[in-house]
Amino acid sequence: MPRLIVLICLVMLAGCGSLGEREDAAAETATAFLRAVSGQDGAAACGVLAPETMAEVEQGAGQSCAVAILSENLPAPSAVQDIQVYGQRALVRLEDESVFLAVFPGG
């Protein structure tokens, strides 16, 4: 059974874009986040996290998000299998994980 990884990320899901554009943005944000982590770019990975998620990562590790996120056991990005966009929220299903995204003020 595939492993399910749940992340809450900040994504630029422009409400005025077409559904296809918002799906593409969601998929790109999800895979960019996982690429950043697997590439050891903690600053880029934290740059797309929701504010509350970033704070939880920092509090849980007692380190900056950019350092702490790299010690999380997150998988490398895999092929996108399905994308569902619900207003300003999205679910991106990859081969072995799922990423939940949402738009927050300022992004």
DACOR-V644506 format. One record per backbone hydrogen bond with DSSP energy under -1.0 kcal/mol. NH is the residue of the N-H (numbers start at 1). CO is the residue of the C=O. Records with the same first field share a line. If there is no record, write none. Layout:
NH = CO, CO
This chain:
9 = 100
10 = 48
11 = 102
13 = 11
14 = 12
17 = 14
22 = 18
23 = 19
24 = 20
25 = 21
26 = 22
27 = 23
28 = 24
29 = 25
30 = 26
31 = 27
32 = 28
33 = 29
34 = 30
35 = 31
36 = 32
37 = 33
38 = 34
39 = 35
40 = 37
41 = 36
45 = 41
46 = 42
47 = 43
48 = 45
49 = 46
50 = 8
54 = 50
55 = 51
56 = 52
57 = 53
58 = 54
59 = 55
60 = 56
61 = 57
62 = 58
68 = 64
69 = 65
71 = 68
74 = 72
81 = 93
82 = 93
84 = 91
86 = 89
89 = 86
90 = 101
91 = 84
92 = 99
93 = 82
94 = 97
95 = 79
99 = 92
100 = 7
101 = 90
102 = 9
103 = 88
107 = 104
